[in-house]
């Protein structure tokens, strides 16, 4: 009596498609980050905090400004 032979075949499907929504989301995050670091200089943070009832004094505003300024240097943006 012959024994049956079972053959397992793996079928793989390779896809090189990148989800367009992921590319769009990452591009949006990149552009927003470039705006905040390269142009904004802390004004966006101040505009976001004020409507929430968080009023920043001049030292806190300068701290945010200096943080963004240092980010510009780290990212290689020319500034002064």
Buried (B, 14 or more C-beta within 10 A) or exposed (E): EEEEEEEEEEEEEEEEEEEEEEEEEEEEEEEEEEEBBBEBBBBBBBEEBEEEEEEBEEEBBEEBBEEBBEBBEEEEEEEE
